[in-house]
Every structure is written in structure tokens, then in C-alpha cells.
Amino acid sequence: MGKSFPDQLATEVRARRASLRLGQRELAELAGVSERFVRFVEQGKRTVQLDSLLALLDTLGLELQVQTRTSAAARALAGQRASGELRAPGEPDHGTDVGP
């Protein structure tokens, strides 16, 4: 199994900071975040503030992207949705249930 997202992010941020020859304190000042926050990101901590993370990535010239992937869980949800087993919140039930 591959690295977790926080671990991948930590690796990318550390590598980019090093390639720009920035210290953690300097990066923190440029991004407007605390040095502690930079350390947490580079350590792969699981709890970080998204707005601070985006500011840090922007300062490094990096961006966060969300992409569709075909994991087993995503395929299962798509199959349930297509078969009518899973409805969106507020979506009416057009099944065969008969009311009183």
C-alpha cells in the first residue's frame, strides 16, 4: 500500500522548501502561518487547518487538487446509486413501498 495523503504532502512540502532553500521559519513568515504549522505539515500530522495549508502551498508554488479515483468504495457507491439502493439527501423514494 502507498503512502498516506498526509505523508505524501509532507514529502512534497519538505522537498519543495528545500529546493527553494527556505528554512521553516522563513517559509512560515512568507506564508503567514506559524513555524509550528510548517513543522506539523512536514511531519505529516493528520490535523491541519485547510486555509493555512493552502497558504503554505501557494507560497511554495504548489496546489492541492481533488481528482476522481476508482477505489473499490467509490465503485460500490456508484453501483448503489445507479441501482437506486442509495439516494441523495432529500431525494424522494420512488420504490415499490406502498403507503397506508
trRosetta pair geometry for C-beta under 8 A, 3 or more apart (Angstrom, degrees):
i j d omega theta_ij theta_ji phi_ij phi_ji
2 8 7.8 24 148 -65 109 119
3 7 4.2 -124 -178 94 108 121
3 8 4.9 139 101 -58 121 81
3 11 7.3 13 152 -8 170 137
4 7 4.7 90 56 10 79 105
4 8 7.0 -144 94 -6 39 87
4 44 7.3 99 76 -170 110 123
5 8 5.6 -55 -144 37 32 111
5 9 6.1 33 157 -20 66 107
6 9 5.6 -54 -145 38 31 114
6 10 6.2 38 154 -25 65 104
6 44 4.2 105 134 -166 98 76
6 45 6.8 -129 -168 73 137 25
6 46 5.6 -90 -52 -94 161 56
7 10 5.5 -48 -146 32 32 115
7 11 6.6 34 154 -19 62 103
7 44 4.6 19 -87 -124 55 141
8 11 5.8 -55 -153 35 31 112
8 12 6.4 28 152 -16 66 108
9 12 5.8 -57 -148 38 31 110
9 13 6.1 26 158 -16 67 109
9 41 6.7 -88 131 -171 109 88
9 44 7.1 134 64 -113 88 69
10 13 6.1 -58 -143 39 26 107
10 14 6.2 25 160 -17 63 110
10 41 6.3 174 -101 149 69 56
10 42 5.2 102 -152 -157 85 30
10 43 6.3 -116 -127 63 136 10
10 44 3.9 -63 -32 -63 146 79
11 14 6.0 -58 -146 38 25 109
11 15 6.2 21 159 -16 63 112
12 15 5.9 -60 -146 39 26 109
12 16 6.1 21 160 -16 65 110
12 62 6.6 119 148 -134 119 155
13 16 6.0 -57 -143 39 27 107
13 17 6.1 28 158 -19 64 109
13 38 7.9 -165 157 -157 131 74
13 41 5.4 -17 69 133 173 116
13 42 5.7 -122 95 -86 117 74
13 56 7.0 9 -133 143 127 121
13 57 7.5 -83 -97 -91 99 71
13 60 6.6 -147 -134 -40 69 171
13 62 7.4 -115 -92 29 66 161
14 17 5.9 -58 -147 37 26 110
14 18 6.3 24 156 -18 63 109
14 42 5.0 102 -71 -139 96 103
15 18 5.8 -58 -149 38 28 111
15 19 6.3 27 155 -19 65 107
16 19 5.7 -54 -145 36 32 110
16 20 6.4 21 157 -9 65 109
16 60 4.5 72 128 -178 136 125
16 61 7.3 -160 -168 57 130 87
16 62 5.9 -82 -81 -45 172 125
17 20 6.0 -66 -151 45 29 104
17 22 5.0 -93 -164 66 78 102
17 24 7.3 33 179 -85 153 56
17 27 5.5 -36 -127 -70 116 150
17 38 7.9 100 -95 -168 155 118
17 42 7.7 -45 17 -89 148 126
17 60 6.5 -62 -68 -110 67 122
18 21 7.2 29 -178 -79 36 38
18 22 7.9 -100 -70 44 20 67
20 60 6.9 -142 -10 -136 148 75
22 26 4.8 -138 -163 88 86 117
22 27 4.6 98 140 -60 132 92
22 30 7.4 -66 -143 12 142 142
23 26 4.6 92 53 9 81 104
23 27 6.9 -147 89 -5 40 87
24 27 5.8 -57 -147 38 30 111
24 28 6.2 34 154 -23 65 107
24 35 5.4 86 132 -155 101 90
24 38 4.6 162 -162 108 91 136
24 39 6.2 45 -162 -63 149 76
24 42 7.3 -90 -106 0 116 150
25 28 5.6 -55 -150 34 30 114
25 29 6.5 29 154 -18 64 104
25 35 5.0 -12 -99 -101 63 127
26 29 5.8 -54 -150 35 32 110
26 30 6.4 28 154 -16 65 108
27 30 5.8 -59 -147 40 31 110
27 31 6.0 15 160 -7 68 114
27 38 5.5 118 91 -120 116 146
27 56 7.2 50 158 -145 108 88
27 59 6.5 130 -162 118 77 138
27 60 7.3 16 -144 -69 117 96
28 31 6.1 -67 -141 47 25 101
28 33 5.3 -101 -147 81 73 72
28 34 5.9 -25 -160 147 129 17
28 35 4.3 -99 -22 -78 165 55
28 37 6.8 129 -122 55 105 94
28 38 4.8 -104 -70 -21 95 130
29 32 7.7 29 -179 -70 27 36
30 59 5.0 125 119 -156 105 132
31 38 7.6 135 42 -77 140 106
31 52 7.8 80 142 -169 117 69
31 55 4.8 119 -179 133 91 94
31 56 4.6 35 -156 -97 158 53
31 58 7.4 131 -129 64 91 84
31 59 4.0 -97 -84 -17 87 153
31 60 8.0 -6 -78 -26 122 80
32 55 5.7 -78 59 171 99 145
33 37 4.4 -88 159 70 116 145
33 38 6.5 135 97 -47 115 82
33 52 4.7 102 -112 -160 126 102
33 55 6.0 149 -41 89 110 124
33 56 5.8 -33 12 -66 149 98
34 37 4.6 107 60 -4 81 98
34 38 7.4 -141 100 -1 51 81
35 38 5.6 -49 -155 33 40 113
35 39 6.5 44 146 -20 67 102
36 39 5.6 -53 -152 35 34 114
36 40 6.4 37 150 -22 66 103
37 40 5.6 -51 -149 33 33 113
37 41 6.5 33 154 -18 66 102
37 48 7.0 103 -158 -142 88 100
37 49 7.5 -46 -133 32 127 101
37 52 5.5 -87 -168 159 151 140
37 56 7.3 -147 127 -63 113 135
38 41 5.9 -54 -151 35 31 109
38 42 6.3 22 155 -11 65 112
38 56 6.7 166 -99 -127 76 131
39 42 5.8 -65 -146 45 29 106
39 43 6.0 23 156 -16 67 112
40 43 5.8 -62 -143 41 28 107
40 45 4.0 -43 -172 19 88 141
40 47 8.0 -61 178 77 134 64
40 48 6.0 158 119 -91 121 102
41 44 7.8 40 175 -67 31 26
41 45 7.0 -63 -70 35 26 94
41 48 5.9 65 -83 -106 81 155
41 53 6.6 148 -102 -115 126 86
41 56 6.3 -177 -27 124 171 167
45 48 6.1 115 89 -53 101 94
48 52 6.6 -121 171 76 92 111
48 53 5.2 91 127 -62 124 115
49 52 4.1 67 78 15 106 111
49 53 6.5 -177 88 -14 52 86
50 53 5.5 -55 -144 37 32 114
50 54 6.2 32 158 -20 67 104
51 54 5.8 -52 -146 35 31 110
51 55 6.6 33 153 -19 62 105
52 55 5.7 -53 -149 35 33 113
52 56 6.4 36 152 -20 65 105
53 56 5.6 -55 -150 35 32 113
53 57 6.3 28 154 -16 66 106
53 64 7.3 46 130 -47 112 144
54 57 5.7 -53 -144 39 32 110
54 58 6.1 36 155 -22 65 107
54 64 6.6 -84 -100 11 79 124
55 58 5.7 -53 -145 35 29 113
55 59 6.5 33 154 -22 62 105
56 59 5.8 -55 -154 32 29 113
56 60 6.6 15 153 -7 63 110
57 60 5.8 -65 -151 45 33 105
57 62 4.3 -92 -164 83 85 94
57 63 6.1 120 145 -98 125 26
57 64 5.9 136 38 -32 179 89
58 61 7.7 40 -177 -72 31 24
58 62 7.6 -97 -61 58 21 58
58 63 7.5 51 -85 -90 62 70
68 74 7.7 143 -169 -172 78 154
69 74 6.5 150 88 2 66 159
70 74 5.9 -130 -139 80 35 126
70 75 6.0 52 -171 -58 82 101
71 74 4.7 95 51 7 78 102
71 75 7.1 -145 91 -4 40 86
72 75 5.8 -56 -148 38 31 110
72 76 6.3 33 153 -22 65 107
73 76 5.7 -54 -148 35 31 112
73 77 6.5 30 155 -17 64 105
74 77 5.8 -54 -148 37 32 110
74 78 6.3 32 153 -19 65 107
75 78 5.6 -54 -146 38 32 112
75 79 6.3 34 154 -20 65 106
76 79 5.7 -55 -149 36 30 112
76 80 6.4 30 153 -18 65 105
77 80 5.7 -54 -147 37 32 110
77 81 6.2 33 155 -20 66 107
77 86 6.6 -59 -156 54 67 170
78 81 5.7 -54 -146 36 30 112
78 82 6.3 29 155 -18 65 108
79 82 5.8 -55 -144 38 30 109
79 83 6.2 17 160 -10 65 112
80 83 6.0 -64 -143 44 27 103
80 85 4.2 -85 -158 74 81 112
80 86 3.8 60 129 -8 112 116
81 84 8.0 44 177 -65 27 21
81 85 7.7 -73 -54 56 22 74
81 86 4.9 -53 -76 72 59 107
84 87 7.4 14 -165 -68 58 86
84 94 7.8 -92 -145 64 128 89
84 95 7.0 145 153 -85 128 90
87 91 4.2 -145 177 74 105 121
87 93 6.7 -101 -43 -88 163 70
88 91 4.4 90 59 -26 79 126
93 97 6.6 12 129 29 130 126
